[in-house]
Amino acid sequence: MSSFDSSAFLKNLTNQPGVYRMYNAQEEVIYVGKAKNLKKRVSSYFRMQVDNAKTRSLVAHIANMDVTVVNSEMEAFLLENNFIKKYKPRYNVVLRDDKSYPFIFLSAHEHPRLSFHRGPQKRKGEYFGPYPSAWSVRESLRSMQKIFPVRQCEDSYYRARSRPCLQYQMKRCSAPCVEGYVSDEEYAEQVNLARMFLKGKNQQVIGTLVERMEQASKDMNFEAAARYRDQITALRKVQERQWVAGTQDEMDVFGYALKGNMACIQSMFIRDRQLLGSKSFFPKVPPTATEQEVFESFLLQFYLAGNKVIPKQIVIPLELTDEATIADVLSSEAGYRVKFFRGARDEKRRYLELAQNNANNSLEAQFVEQKSVHARYLDLEETLEREAPVQRMECFDISHTSGQQTVASCVVFNREGPLKTDYRRYNIEDITPGDDYAAMAQALKRRYKTPNEASKIPDILFIDGGKGQLAQAETFFADWPTEVKPMLIGVAKGTTRKPGLETLILEDTHETIPMESHAPALHLIQHIRDESHRFAIAGHRNRRQKAKNTSTLEGIPGIGAKRRQALLKYMGGLQGLKRASKGEIASVPGISTELAETIYDHLHH
């Protein structure tokens, strides 16, 4: 049981509202809670008879506590949410995905641009959303590009055009970047139609286009009439794909399902009478949490995570413990009155039933997936003859193009699957280009530079490669200063490099374990190996693209933007500069003889 002296702590505890934190023997925050009356709430944990076994389990781990007194219960809600985000306590419900949602952004330029946006809404223009995922925004932008010829290119690309680009040839942009292709009035009309479409006014858009088509026909402008006809046809196809439409301008709907220690909360976003989409959340559910606590904690973390649009209407599947206070907290954050509904009216009930069905289906699918992942872990433990269960696995991979822009990736899996918050990439420097062994050695050294963090040391470390790559890991861990060290396994591809023919190479003995192509353990290893491969390639491509967009002159000391511009201007571009002698470079205004020598040496050596 806990050695915490609760009576001494409670003796001087205040009756004011506030937030309390519970710590274990390792001084880790294991629970954060809020209270209208701190003394009354905290005392309830230490009664002689506590009926809830989950609460007894929490109390048994308490080694210390502290409190923060606030002025009101509303402040307690906000502070509790901040502490949960900061500490991610074991016994609290924690929302795993607290990213802001993406929007479609219509800029306020002379020729407005449609684009993807995520984050603070500081730029001038209009924001439409939120959408449930980045994919749904990009899919909407692709559809709109086929209907409305409004530019989606970057501003720098738009300003640099002297003739229309490929998007104009494909009839997906009206080329406002070049004079003589579209008038400002015509472009503004298309922007306005796109704006109406994003606000859900599809019928008005179609009506406007029909009028334009008929007028163009009367004026014998059959080419313009055909363009309007094609727009109308494309719009009608989009309308046919529209999932749900109603009468609500702005509303979020939540479905909720709980099974064992897993919960699914399904969110649906209605904006401008259209259902923009939905998303499933699977928060971390501690063993001590009640059904109501799980949903309530999720709701607060979801809306108080920052950059979330809080709607005026929120439909929820169950009653909240302190609904009025939570509504006040969200209203304070939003700047207007937020109300909760429980689907009593016809339309809200239909949305809520839809969200509930989706939550149940998603939870069932996740439950089956978890059972499948668990079976794969059990098979891996049996294959490797491990007595202790595998809790954490990591895998390394190296990616480069002819030895250039080398990137090493490290991905992490636990018993629930990929742990993406712990993924890491390492830009490899100061090695012979193409030396994968040296790259692996450097990545291992940087990854495990603090041996004392036992919780970050994996049970199994997979190395994507043969005996040579595995030897680098063996050499690194030969002088490992602590007893806790990973089991090292190389994953060698078969001679044909086809999936299903992989071989495991064990450390020290280099004994090989061929695996059946249908073995659940092999499927798990393939998953972690493929994920490390994907993560490394993505990092390498980003680095390569960055290098491609960086001027060769940027790495020369003493050469700023103005001198770079002068050099390229006087020498007729980079190729002319490379052909120039030291004397010719020194003749450029602002370039001394010493600096000319530095530039020449940098370009030729």
C-alpha positions in Angstrom: 0.0 0.0 0.0 0.9 3.6 -0.3 3.2 5.2 2.3 1.6 8.6 1.7 0.5 10.4 4.9 -2.9 11.5 3.7 -4.1 12.7 7.1 -1.2 15.2 7.4 -1.8 16.4 3.9 -5.6 16.8 4.3 -5.1 18.6 7.6 -4.0 21.9 6.0 -5.8 21.5 2.7 -8.0 24.4 1.6 -11.7 24.3 0.7 -11.2 26.5 -2.4 -11.5 25.3 -6.0 -8.3 24.0 -7.6 -6.4 21.2 -9.4 -4.5 18.4 -7.6 -1.7 16.2 -8.9 -0.8 12.7 -7.6 2.8 11.4 -7.8 4.2 7.8 -7.6 7.5 6.8 -5.9 9.4 7.7 -9.1 8.0 11.2 -8.8 5.9 10.8 -12.0 2.5 12.4 -12.2 0.0 9.5 -12.3 -3.2 11.5 -12.0 -4.5 15.0 -12.4 -7.9 16.0 -11.1 -10.0 19.2 -10.6 -12.4 20.1 -7.7 -14.9 22.8 -6.6 -13.8 22.0 -3.1 -10.2 20.6 -2.9 -10.5 19.3 0.7 -13.8 17.5 0.1 -12.7 16.0 -3.2 -9.3 14.8 -2.2 -10.6 13.4 1.1 -12.9 11.1 -0.9 -9.9 9.1 -2.1 -8.7 8.3 1.5 -12.0 7.1 3.2 -11.8 3.9 5.2 -14.2 2.2 2.8 -13.6 2.9 -0.9 -16.1 0.8 -2.9 -14.3 1.3 -6.3 -11.5 -1.2 -6.8 -10.0 1.1 -9.5 -9.8 4.0 -7.1 -8.1 1.7 -4.5 -5.5 0.8 -7.2 -4.8 4.5 -7.8 -4.4 5.3 -4.1 -2.0 2.4 -3.6 0.5 4.1 -6.0 0.4 7.6 -4.4 3.7 8.7 -2.9 3.1 12.4 -2.9 0.5 15.1 -3.8 0.4 18.8 -4.5 -2.4 21.2 -5.4 -2.8 24.5 -7.3 -5.6 26.8 -6.0 -7.5 28.8 -8.6 -10.3 31.4 -8.5 -13.1 29.5 -10.1 -14.2 26.1 -11.3 -13.8 27.3 -14.9 -10.1 28.0 -14.3 -9.8 24.5 -12.8 -11.1 23.0 -16.0 -8.6 24.8 -18.1 -5.6 24.1 -15.8 -6.5 20.5 -15.5 -6.5 20.2 -19.3 -3.1 21.9 -19.5 -1.6 19.5 -16.9 -3.0 16.4 -18.7 -1.5 17.5 -22.0 1.8 18.2 -20.3 2.2 15.1 -18.1 0.0 12.5 -19.9 -0.7 10.7 -16.6 -1.2 7.0 -16.4 -4.6 7.1 -14.7 -6.1 10.0 -16.8 -8.0 9.7 -20.1 -5.5 11.1 -22.6 -6.5 12.2 -26.2 -3.7 10.8 -28.4 -4.5 13.0 -31.5 -4.8 16.7 -30.5 -3.7 18.2 -33.8 -5.7 21.1 -35.2 -8.0 20.4 -38.1 -7.3 21.4 -41.7 -9.3 24.1 -43.6 -9.7 25.3 -47.2 -8.3 28.8 -47.4 -9.4 31.4 -49.9 -6.9 34.2 -49.9 -7.6 37.9 -50.1 -5.2 38.6 -53.1 -6.2 40.5 -56.2 -6.5 37.1 -57.8 -7.4 34.9 -54.8 -5.9 31.5 -54.3 -7.5 28.3 -53.0 -5.2 26.3 -50.7 -4.8 23.8 -47.8 -4.4 25.4 -44.4 -3.7 24.1 -40.9 -2.8 26.1 -37.8 -3.6 29.7 -36.6 -5.9 31.6 -38.9 -3.8 34.8 -39.2 -3.7 35.4 -42.9 -6.3 37.7 -44.6 -8.9 35.7 -46.4 -11.7 33.2 -45.7 -11.5 29.8 -44.0 -13.9 26.9 -44.8 -14.0 23.9 -42.6 -12.9 22.2 -40.4 -12.4 19.0 -42.4 -11.8 15.7 -40.7 -8.4 15.0 -42.4 -5.8 16.4 -44.7 -6.9 13.9 -47.3 -10.5 15.2 -47.4 -9.2 18.8 -47.9 -7.0 17.8 -50.8 -9.7 15.7 -52.3 -12.1 18.7 -52.2 -9.4 20.9 -53.7 -8.9 18.4 -56.6 -12.7 18.3 -57.2 -13.0 22.1 -57.2 -10.0 22.4 -59.6 -12.1 20.5 -62.2 -15.1 22.8 -61.7 -13.8 26.3 -61.0 -10.7 27.5 -62.8 -9.3 29.3 -59.7 -5.6 29.2 -59.1 -4.1 26.9 -56.5 -0.4 27.6 -57.1 2.0 29.1 -54.7 2.3 32.9 -54.7 6.0 32.8 -55.7 5.1 30.6 -58.7 2.1 32.8 -59.7 4.3 36.0 -59.7 7.1 34.5 -61.8 4.9 33.3 -64.7 5.3 34.9 -68.2 3.1 32.4 -69.9 0.3 30.0 -68.7 1.4 26.7 -67.1 0.1 23.2 -67.6 -3.0 23.7 -65.4 -4.3 26.2 -67.9 -3.8 23.7 -70.7 -5.7 21.1 -68.7 -8.5 23.7 -68.2 -8.0 23.7 -64.4 -7.0 27.3 -64.1 -7.9 30.5 -66.1 -4.3 31.8 -66.0 -4.8 35.1 -64.0 -1.0 35.3 -63.8 -0.7 36.3 -67.4 -2.5 39.3 -69.0 -5.0 38.7 -71.8 -6.3 35.2 -70.8 -9.0 36.1 -68.2 -10.4 39.5 -67.2 -10.5 40.5 -63.5 -14.3 40.4 -63.6 -14.5 36.9 -65.0 -12.0 35.6 -62.5 -13.8 37.3 -59.6 -17.1 35.6 -60.8 -15.4 32.2 -60.7 -14.0 32.9 -57.2 -17.5 33.9 -56.0 -19.0 30.7 -57.4 -16.3 28.7 -55.6 -17.1 30.6 -52.4 -20.8 29.8 -52.7 -20.0 26.1 -53.4 -17.8 25.9 -50.2 -20.7 27.5 -48.2 -23.0 24.7 -49.4 -25.1 26.8 -51.8 -24.8 24.3 -54.6 -28.3 24.9 -56.1 -27.6 28.7 -56.3 -24.3 28.0 -58.1 -25.9 25.7 -60.6 -28.7 28.3 -61.1 -26.2 31.0 -61.8 -24.3 28.8 -64.3 -27.5 27.9 -66.1 -28.3 31.6 -66.6 -24.7 32.2 -67.9 -25.0 29.3 -70.3 -28.3 30.4 -71.7 -27.1 34.0 -72.1 -23.9 32.8 -73.9 -26.1 30.7 -76.2 -28.2 33.7 -77.1 -25.1 35.7 -77.8 -23.9 33.0 -80.1 -20.8 32.4 -77.8 -21.0 28.7 -78.0 -17.5 28.1 -76.7 -18.4 29.9 -73.4 -21.8 28.1 -73.3 -20.0 24.7 -73.5 -17.7 25.7 -70.7 -20.7 26.5 -68.5 -22.3 23.3 -69.5 -19.3 21.3 -68.4 -19.2 23.1 -65.1 -22.8 22.3 -64.4 -22.2 18.6 -65.3 -19.2 18.4 -62.9 -21.2 20.1 -60.2 -24.1 17.7 -60.5 -21.7 14.8 -60.1 -20.3 16.3 -56.9 -23.8 16.8 -55.7 -24.6 13.1 -56.3 -21.7 12.1 -54.1 -22.8 14.5 -51.3 -23.3 12.2 -48.3 -25.6 14.0 -46.0 -27.2 17.4 -46.2 -29.6 19.0 -43.6 -30.7 22.4 -42.2 -28.0 23.0 -39.6 -25.4 25.7 -40.3 -22.8 24.7 -37.7 -22.8 21.7 -35.4 -20.5 18.9 -34.1 -22.0 15.5 -33.3 -20.3 12.8 -31.2 -21.0 9.1 -31.0 -19.5 7.0 -28.2 -18.8 3.3 -27.7 -16.9 1.5 -24.9 -15.7 -2.1 -24.8 -13.3 -3.5 -22.1 -10.4 -1.0 -21.8 -11.0 0.5 -25.3 -13.2 3.5 -26.2 -14.1 5.0 -29.6 -15.5 8.5 -30.0 -16.8 9.3 -33.4 -16.9 13.0 -34.3 -18.9 14.4 -37.2 -18.6 18.0 -38.5 -21.5 19.8 -40.0 -20.8 23.2 -41.6 -23.1 25.2 -43.9 -25.7 22.4 -43.9 -23.1 19.8 -45.2 -21.5 17.0 -43.4 -17.8 17.6 -44.1 -16.8 14.2 -42.8 -16.1 12.2 -39.6 -13.2 10.9 -37.6 -12.7 8.1 -35.1 -10.7 8.7 -31.9 -9.4 6.1 -29.6 -8.2 7.8 -26.4 -6.0 6.1 -23.8 -8.4 4.7 -21.2 -7.0 4.1 -17.7 -8.4 1.2 -15.6 -9.8 3.7 -13.0 -11.9 5.7 -15.5 -15.7 5.6 -15.6 -17.7 5.7 -18.9 -18.7 9.3 -18.2 -15.2 10.4 -17.2 -13.7 9.0 -20.5 -16.1 11.0 -22.6 -16.0 14.2 -20.5 -12.2 14.2 -20.5 -12.0 13.6 -24.2 -14.5 16.5 -25.0 -12.5 19.1 -23.0 -9.1 18.0 -24.4 -10.5 17.9 -27.9 -11.8 21.5 -27.8 -9.1 23.1 -25.6 -6.2 21.7 -27.6 -5.8 24.9 -29.6 -6.8 25.8 -33.2 -10.1 24.0 -32.9 -13.3 25.6 -34.1 -15.9 25.3 -31.3 -19.4 25.3 -32.8 -22.5 26.8 -31.3 -24.2 23.4 -31.1 -22.7 20.2 -29.9 -24.7 16.9 -29.9 -23.5 14.4 -27.3 -24.7 10.9 -26.5 -24.8 11.1 -22.7 -25.2 13.6 -19.9 -22.1 15.4 -18.5 -21.5 15.6 -14.8 -21.2 19.4 -14.8 -22.7 20.4 -18.1 -23.3 24.0 -17.3 -19.7 24.7 -16.2 -18.3 22.8 -19.2 -20.6 24.9 -21.5 -19.3 28.0 -19.8 -15.7 27.0 -20.3 -16.2 26.3 -24.1 -18.3 29.5 -24.5 -15.5 31.5 -22.9 -13.0 30.0 -25.3 -15.2 30.4 -28.4 -16.4 34.0 -27.6 -20.1 33.0 -28.0 -22.7 30.8 -26.4 -22.1 27.1 -26.8 -25.1 24.7 -26.2 -25.2 20.9 -25.7 -28.0 18.7 -27.2 -28.7 15.0 -26.8 -30.5 14.3 -30.1 -34.1 14.8 -29.0 -35.2 16.6 -32.3 -35.5 14.7 -35.5 -32.5 15.9 -37.5 -30.1 15.9 -34.5 -31.3 12.4 -33.6 -30.5 11.1 -37.1 -27.0 12.6 -36.9 -26.5 11.1 -33.5 -27.7 7.7 -34.6 -25.3 7.9 -37.5 -22.4 8.8 -35.2 -23.3 6.0 -32.8 -23.3 3.4 -35.5 -20.0 4.6 -36.8 -18.5 4.5 -33.3 -19.7 1.0 -32.7 -18.3 -0.2 -36.1 -15.0 1.5 -35.6 -14.6 0.1 -32.1 -15.3 -3.4 -33.3 -12.8 -3.1 -36.1 -10.2 -1.7 -33.7 -10.9 -4.5 -31.2 -10.3 -7.2 -33.9 -7.2 -5.4 -35.0 -5.9 -5.3 -31.4 -6.5 -9.0 -31.1 -4.6 -9.6 -34.4 -1.6 -7.5 -33.2 -1.6 -9.4 -29.9 -1.6 -12.7 -31.7 1.4 -11.5 -33.8 3.3 -10.5 -30.6 2.6 -13.9 -29.0 3.9 -15.7 -32.2 7.0 -13.6 -32.2 7.8 -14.3 -28.6 7.3 -18.0 -29.2 9.5 -17.9 -32.3 12.3 -16.2 -30.4 11.7 -18.3 -27.3 11.4 -15.3 -25.1 9.9 -15.7 -21.6 9.4 -12.0 -20.9 6.7 -10.3 -23.0 7.9 -7.8 -25.7 6.7 -4.3 -24.8 8.7 -2.1 -27.1 10.5 -2.7 -30.5 12.5 -0.4 -32.7 13.8 -0.7 -36.2 16.5 1.3 -38.2 16.8 1.9 -41.9 19.1 4.0 -44.1 18.0 5.9 -47.2 20.1 7.9 -49.7 20.6 8.5 -53.5 24.2 7.5 -54.6 25.4 8.4 -51.1 23.9 11.9 -51.1 21.5 13.4 -48.5 21.7 10.2 -46.3 18.9 9.9 -43.7 18.5 7.2 -41.0 15.1 6.4 -39.6 14.1 4.9 -36.3 10.5 3.7 -35.9 9.0 2.4 -32.6 6.2 -0.2 -32.0 4.5 -1.2 -28.8 1.8 -3.8 -28.2 -0.8 -1.4 -29.7 1.1 -0.9 -33.0 3.2 2.1 -34.2 4.1 4.6 -31.6 4.6 7.6 -33.9 5.4 10.2 -31.2 8.7 8.3 -30.6 9.7 8.1 -34.3 13.0 9.8 -35.1 15.1 10.8 -38.2 18.8 11.5 -38.3 20.6 13.4 -41.1 23.9 11.6 -41.5 27.0 13.7 -42.0 30.8 13.3 -42.2 30.9 9.8 -43.6 32.1 8.4 -46.9 29.1 8.7 -49.4 27.3 5.4 -49.7 28.8 3.8 -46.5 25.7 2.3 -45.0 27.7 0.7 -42.1 29.1 4.0 -41.0 25.6 5.6 -41.4 24.1 2.9 -39.1 26.9 3.3 -36.5 26.3 7.1 -36.4 22.5 6.7 -36.1 22.8 4.2 -33.2 25.2 6.4 -31.4 22.9 9.4 -31.7 19.7 7.4 -30.8 21.1 5.7 -27.6 23.4 8.5 -26.3 21.6 8.4 -22.9 21.8 4.7 -21.6 20.1 5.6 -18.3 16.7 6.1 -19.9 15.6 2.5 -19.4 12.0 3.1 -20.6 13.3 4.2 -24.0 15.5 1.1 -24.5 13.6 -1.4 -26.7 13.2 -5.1 -25.9 14.0 -5.9 -29.5 16.0 -3.8 -32.0 15.5 -4.8 -35.6 18.2 -3.8 -38.2 17.0 -3.7 -41.8 19.9 -5.5 -43.4 22.3 -8.5 -43.3 25.2 -9.5 -41.0 27.2 -6.3 -41.9 24.5 -4.0 -40.6 23.9 -6.2 -37.6 27.6 -6.2 -36.8 27.5 -2.4 -36.4 24.8 -2.7 -33.7 26.7 -5.5 -32.0 29.8 -3.3 -31.9 27.9 -0.4 -30.5 26.2 -2.4 -27.7 29.4 -4.4 -26.8 30.4 -1.6 -24.4 26.9 -0.8 -23.2 27.2 0.5 -19.6 23.9 -0.8 -18.2 22.3 -4.3 -17.8 19.2 -3.2 -19.8 20.0 -3.7 -23.5 18.0 -4.8 -26.5 17.9 -8.1 -28.3 19.5 -7.4 -31.7 18.0 -9.0 -34.8 18.9 -8.4 -38.4 16.1 -8.7 -41.0 17.7 -10.0 -44.3 15.7 -10.1 -47.5 15.7 -13.3 -49.5 17.7 -13.7 -52.7 14.8 -12.5 -54.8 14.0 -9.7 -52.3 10.3 -10.6 -52.4 8.2 -10.1 -49.3 7.6 -13.4 -47.4 11.2 -14.7 -47.9 12.8 -12.7 -45.1 15.3 -14.3 -42.7 16.0 -13.3 -39.1 19.7 -13.2 -38.1 20.2 -13.4 -34.3 23.0 -11.5 -32.6 26.3 -13.1 -31.5 25.8 -16.5 -33.1 24.4 -15.1 -36.4 22.1 -18.1 -36.4 19.4 -17.6 -39.1 15.7 -18.3 -38.5 13.7 -18.7 -41.7 10.0 -18.0 -41.3 6.9 -19.2 -43.0 5.4 -16.6 -45.2 2.0 -16.9 -43.4 3.5 -16.7 -39.9 1.9 -13.8 -37.8 5.3 -13.0 -36.4 6.7 -12.4 -39.9 3.7 -10.1 -40.7 4.6 -8.0 -37.6 8.3 -7.8 -38.6 7.3 -6.9 -42.2 5.1 -4.1 -40.8 7.8 -2.6 -38.7 10.4 -3.0 -41.4 8.2 -1.4 -44.1 7.3 1.4 -41.7 11.0 2.2 -41.1 11.7 2.0 -44.9 8.8 4.4 -45.6 9.9 6.8 -42.9 13.5 6.9 -44.1 12.6 7.4 -47.7 10.2 10.3 -46.8 13.0 12.0 -44.8 15.5 11.5 -47.6 13.1 12.9 -50.2 12.5 16.0 -48.0 16.2 16.6 -47.6 16.9 16.1 -51.3 14.1 18.5 -52.2 15.5 21.1 -49.7 19.0 20.7 -51.3 17.5 21.1 -54.7 15.8 24.4 -53.7 19.0 25.8 -52.1 21.4 27.9 -54.1 25.0 26.6 -54.4 26.2 30.0 -53.3 24.3 30.0 -50.0 27.0 28.0 -48.3 29.8 30.5 -49.1 30.7 32.7 -46.1 30.3 36.4 -46.7 27.8 36.0 -49.6 24.4 37.3 -48.7 21.2 37.7 -50.8 22.4 41.0 -52.6 25.8 39.7 -53.5 24.3 36.4 -54.8 21.9 38.4 -57.0 24.8 40.6 -58.3 27.0 37.6 -59.1 24.3 35.8 -61.0 23.2 39.0 -62.8 26.7 40.0 -64.0 27.8 36.4 -64.9 24.6 35.4 -66.7 23.5 32.8 -64.2 25.2 30.0 -62.2 26.8 28.3 -65.2 28.4 31.5 -66.3 29.7 32.0 -62.8 31.2 28.6 -62.8 33.0 29.3 -66.1 34.4 32.7 -64.9 38.0 33.2 -63.7 38.9 34.7 -60.3 39.6 38.0 -62.0 36.2 38.1 -63.7 34.5 37.3 -60.4 36.5 40.1 -58.7 35.2 42.6 -61.3 31.6 42.2 -60.0 30.7 45.3 -57.8 31.0 44.5 -54.1 33.3 41.4 -54.6 36.9 41.8 -53.4 39.8 39.8 -54.6 39.9 37.6 -51.5 36.2 36.9 -51.7 36.5 36.1 -55.4 39.1 33.5 -54.5 36.8 32.0 -51.8 33.9 31.9 -54.3 36.1 30.3 -57.0 37.5 27.6 -54.6 34.0 26.8 -53.3 32.6 26.3 -56.9 35.5 24.3 -58.2 36.6 22.2 -55.2 
